[in-house]
Amino acid sequence: MILDDVFLFLKGTGAAQSHAVFSTVFLGHSPRYYDYLRCSGAKPSLHSLLKLAICLRDMARAGTGSPVEALAGDLAHRVMSRALTQCR
């Protein structure tokens, strides 16, 4: 699941140290939302995907040119592609 990849990335950068932080700050839902998605196999909401893609895009545009920014940009693109597929 794309969210697993993003969570691991954000955890590695120190931006999301727990599932609860990831759920509330990056997905815009309750602290247990990410856990619910993982356990139930449900798809993330369009709102969550868009919020996450925007957060990642902002990280990618920080302006330092670091490898973290490049990876954030790649993940932002993947998340936005997933969001757009839900709109069809």
Protein Blocks (a to p, Z undefined) as FASTA:
>chain_A
ZZlmmmmmmmmnopambfklmmmmmnopafklmmmmmmnopacdfklmmmmmmmmmmmmm
nonopaklmmmmmmmmmmmmmmmmmmZZ
